[in-house]
Structures are given as structure tokens and as C-alpha cells.
Amino acid sequence: MNNPDDTAAVNRLLAFGFQPGLTPRRNAEYSTLIDRCRTDQDFTRLLHAAARGFDLTVISVDPRAGLVLGATAETQFAVSVTDHITRPADRPIAALAHLAIAALAYHRPEDLDDPSHVGRITVHHVDEMVERAAKELERRAAEADTDDGVPAEHPDLMQLWRYYQRRNPVSTTGDDRAHSKSRYALIKQPWASTGSYCNKASEVRPRHESAP
């Protein structure tokens, strides 16, 4: 039978994992529980079992990122795109941002050979990557002398890369805040959702940091 104190500690760790933006560096108790997972296999097995009870999976237990949880299809903790991108017109921009973050976060061969490497992703890096890809597609379309990619029978449709280019990257409001519809503001949305249980994409890679 499991020790009640261990059961309480595991659930305490899950509670820390549920808190958006919280990392072991910001909480000593959280850090201690993370360290225990790395040295106590029985405690780790108990953690995985408790997570399954919530229809969650433990993706990673890392001293920097903390407890990274993934959602299953059955869980009530899943976060969908519509939960954090409420305007349908903004979702294509956010989708490209998610893809760019995943591409930038993926380890390059040279990163794997450098144990001291710490990669960083910024909003600017993400926008720059998508913009660069969009310009390349624009160049290819010009060289091929193709049209603007809008089907005649569907004039409301637009190629995704053109849609991205037509959105202002850094527009501001009257009080000089970033406009919620700007590309930069929408790129920040994936980071805003990283505290959610199925959307910790920017924290999955233990040796990298994301810095909006």
C-alpha cells in the first residue's frame, strides 16, 4: 500500500504542474518534489499513476521546466485552439506560430553535440521565420508567374502565407499597447497557453528556453 504522505506529495506535485507559468526555480517545494522524481523511481511511478487518474500523461519532469503534462482525448483538462484564440480570423496566424515554435524548438544536430547549448525562442524569432518562409513562397509564385492563389470560385479564400503577410506585425492601440490582432500579439498566445495542461510546447525540450 502506498504511503499516504507519498500520495499527498504526488498530488502536490500535480497541483504545481497545473499552475500556468510556475517553474521549480520559483518555488522551493516544487523544486524538491521534482528532484525527488529524478531519484526515487517508486515516487515517479506513483506520479504517473496519479496523472493517469486525471486522464493525463507525464511528458517530462525537468528541473527547469518542471512537470510537463500532456492531455489525452478523455481528459477535462485539455485546451483547444478555440479556448485561447477566440476569433476565427486569428487562428491561421496562431497555427503558423505554433508550427514555427515547434520547428525552432526542435534540436538541430549541432545542438545535440553541445551539452552547454541553451536555445532561446522569442516572438521576433517566430515572426521572422514565418515571414521568411512567406517571402520565399512569394518569390516562387512570382518566378512561376502564377496568380495570387485565390480560387475564382472562392474569392473569400486566401493562401495562408499571403494572409500572414497582410496582418500587421506590431500594430499598437491608442495607449501604446500591442494590438491584440497584431502578429506579435497572436504569436504570444502559444506561450500564454503553455501553462495549460496539454499545451506546454515551449517547455517540452529540457535544455532550451522560450523567452517571449
C-alpha positions as CSV (number, residue, x, y, z in Angstrom):
1,M,0.0,0.0,0.0
2,N,1.3,3.5,-0.8
3,N,2.4,5.7,2.0
4,P,-0.3,8.5,2.5
5,D,2.4,11.1,2.7
6,D,3.8,10.0,-0.7
7,T,0.3,10.1,-2.2
8,A,-0.1,13.6,-0.8
9,A,3.3,14.7,-2.2
10,V,2.5,13.3,-5.7
11,N,-0.8,15.2,-5.8
12,R,1.0,18.3,-4.5
13,L,3.4,18.0,-7.5
14,L,0.4,17.6,-9.9
15,A,-1.0,20.8,-8.4
16,F,2.2,22.6,-9.1
17,G,2.1,21.3,-12.6
18,F,-1.4,22.7,-13.1
19,Q,-0.2,26.3,-12.4
20,P,0.5,28.3,-15.5
21,G,4.0,29.8,-15.6
22,L,5.2,28.2,-12.4
23,T,8.7,26.6,-12.6
24,P,10.8,24.9,-9.9
25,R,13.1,27.9,-9.8
26,R,10.2,29.9,-8.4
27,N,9.1,27.5,-5.7
28,A,11.4,25.6,-3.3
29,E,8.8,22.9,-2.6
30,Y,8.2,22.3,-6.3
31,S,11.9,22.0,-6.9
32,T,12.3,19.5,-4.1
33,L,9.5,17.3,-5.5
34,I,11.0,17.5,-9.0
35,D,14.3,16.4,-7.6
36,R,12.7,13.5,-5.8
37,C,11.2,12.3,-9.0
38,R,14.6,12.2,-10.5
39,T,16.0,10.0,-7.8
40,D,13.0,7.9,-6.5
41,Q,11.6,5.5,-9.0
42,D,8.7,4.5,-6.8
43,F,7.7,8.1,-6.4
44,T,7.9,8.6,-10.1
45,R,5.7,5.5,-10.8
46,L,3.1,6.9,-8.3
47,L,3.2,10.2,-10.1
48,H,2.4,8.6,-13.5
49,A,-0.4,6.6,-11.9
50,A,-1.9,9.7,-10.4
51,A,-1.7,11.5,-13.7
52,R,-3.5,8.6,-15.4
53,G,-6.3,9.1,-13.0
54,F,-6.8,12.5,-14.4
55,D,-6.5,11.2,-18.0
56,L,-3.2,13.0,-18.3
57,T,0.3,11.8,-19.3
58,V,3.6,12.9,-17.8
59,I,5.7,14.1,-20.7
60,S,8.7,15.3,-18.7
61,V,9.9,16.0,-15.2
62,D,12.6,18.6,-15.6
63,P,14.4,20.8,-13.1
64,R,13.9,23.9,-15.3
65,A,10.6,23.3,-17.0
66,G,9.0,21.4,-14.1
67,L,6.2,18.9,-14.5
68,V,5.1,18.9,-18.2
69,L,1.7,17.2,-18.6
70,G,0.0,16.1,-21.8
71,A,-3.7,15.7,-22.3
72,T,-5.5,12.6,-23.5
73,A,-8.6,12.6,-25.6
74,E,-10.7,11.9,-22.5
75,T,-9.4,14.5,-20.0
76,Q,-11.4,17.5,-19.0
77,F,-8.1,19.5,-18.7
78,A,-7.5,19.6,-22.5
79,V,-7.2,23.1,-24.1
80,S,-8.3,23.6,-27.7
81,V,-7.4,26.3,-30.1
82,T,-10.8,27.9,-29.6
83,D,-10.1,28.2,-25.9
84,H,-7.3,30.7,-26.3
85,I,-7.8,32.0,-29.9
86,T,-11.4,33.1,-29.8
87,R,-11.6,35.0,-33.2
88,P,-11.7,32.6,-36.2
89,A,-9.8,35.1,-38.3
90,D,-6.8,35.0,-35.9
91,R,-6.5,31.2,-35.8
92,P,-4.5,30.8,-39.1
93,I,-1.9,33.2,-37.6
94,A,-1.7,31.3,-34.4
95,A,-1.5,28.0,-36.3
96,L,1.6,29.2,-38.1
97,A,3.1,30.5,-34.9
98,H,2.6,27.0,-33.3
99,L,4.4,25.4,-36.3
100,A,7.2,27.8,-36.2
101,I,7.7,27.4,-32.4
102,A,7.8,23.6,-32.9
103,A,10.4,23.9,-35.7
104,L,12.6,26.3,-33.8
105,A,12.4,24.2,-30.6
106,Y,13.4,21.0,-32.3
107,H,17.1,20.1,-31.6
108,R,19.5,20.6,-34.5
109,P,22.3,18.1,-34.9
110,E,24.9,20.6,-33.7
111,D,22.8,21.3,-30.6
112,L,22.9,17.6,-29.6
113,D,26.7,17.7,-29.8
114,D,26.9,20.7,-27.5
115,P,25.9,19.9,-23.9
116,S,26.2,23.5,-22.9
117,H,23.9,24.8,-25.6
118,V,20.8,26.6,-24.4
119,G,18.5,27.7,-27.2
120,R,16.0,30.6,-26.9
121,I,12.9,31.4,-28.8
122,T,11.5,34.9,-29.0
123,V,8.4,36.3,-30.5
124,H,10.6,38.1,-33.0
125,H,12.3,34.8,-34.0
126,V,9.0,33.1,-34.7
127,D,7.7,36.0,-36.7
128,E,10.9,36.2,-38.6
129,M,10.8,32.5,-39.5
130,V,7.3,32.7,-40.8
131,E,7.9,35.9,-42.7
132,R,11.0,34.5,-44.3
133,A,9.1,31.4,-45.4
134,A,6.3,33.6,-46.8
135,K,8.7,35.7,-48.8
136,E,10.2,32.6,-50.3
137,L,6.8,31.3,-51.3
138,E,6.1,34.8,-52.8
139,R,9.3,34.6,-54.8
140,R,8.5,31.2,-56.1
141,A,5.0,32.4,-57.1
142,A,6.5,35.4,-58.9
143,E,9.0,33.2,-60.8
144,A,6.3,30.8,-61.8
145,D,4.1,33.7,-62.9
146,T,1.2,32.3,-61.0
147,D,-1.9,34.2,-59.8
148,D,-2.4,35.3,-56.2
149,G,-3.6,31.8,-55.2
150,V,-7.2,32.8,-54.6
151,P,-9.6,30.3,-56.4
152,A,-12.0,32.1,-58.7
153,E,-14.9,30.2,-57.2
154,H,-13.9,31.1,-53.7
155,P,-12.8,34.7,-53.6
156,D,-13.0,34.8,-49.8
157,L,-10.2,32.3,-49.6
158,M,-6.5,33.3,-49.5
159,Q,-3.3,31.4,-49.4
160,L,-2.2,31.2,-45.8
161,W,1.2,32.8,-46.3
162,R,-0.4,35.8,-48.0
163,Y,-2.9,36.1,-45.2
164,Y,0.1,36.2,-42.7
165,Q,1.9,38.9,-44.7
166,R,-1.2,41.1,-44.8
167,R,-1.5,41.1,-41.0
168,N,0.4,44.0,-39.3
169,P,3.2,42.5,-37.2
170,V,3.4,45.2,-34.4
171,S,0.4,47.5,-34.6
172,T,-0.4,49.3,-31.3
173,T,-3.5,50.6,-29.6
174,G,-4.2,54.2,-28.6
175,D,-2.5,53.8,-25.3
176,D,0.6,52.3,-27.0
177,R,-0.1,48.7,-26.1
178,A,0.4,45.9,-28.6
179,H,-2.9,45.4,-30.6
180,S,-4.5,42.0,-29.8
181,K,-4.9,41.3,-33.5
182,S,-1.3,42.0,-34.5
183,R,1.0,39.1,-35.4
184,Y,3.3,39.6,-32.4
185,A,0.3,39.5,-30.0
186,L,-1.1,36.4,-31.6
187,I,2.4,34.7,-31.5
188,K,2.4,35.2,-27.8
189,Q,-0.7,33.2,-27.4
190,P,1.0,29.8,-27.6
191,W,3.3,31.0,-24.7
192,A,0.3,32.2,-22.8
193,S,-1.2,28.7,-23.1
194,T,2.0,26.9,-22.1
195,G,0.8,26.7,-18.5
196,S,-2.2,24.7,-19.7
197,Y,-2.1,21.0,-19.3
198,C,-1.8,20.0,-22.9
199,N,0.0,23.0,-24.4
200,K,3.4,23.2,-22.8
201,A,5.0,23.0,-26.2
202,S,7.7,25.6,-25.3
203,E,8.8,23.7,-22.3
204,V,9.0,20.2,-23.7
205,R,12.6,20.5,-24.6
206,P,14.6,20.4,-21.3
207,R,17.7,22.2,-22.4
208,H,16.0,25.1,-24.2
209,E,14.2,28.2,-23.0
210,S,11.5,30.2,-24.6
211,A,11.6,33.9,-23.9
212,P,8.8,36.0,-25.4
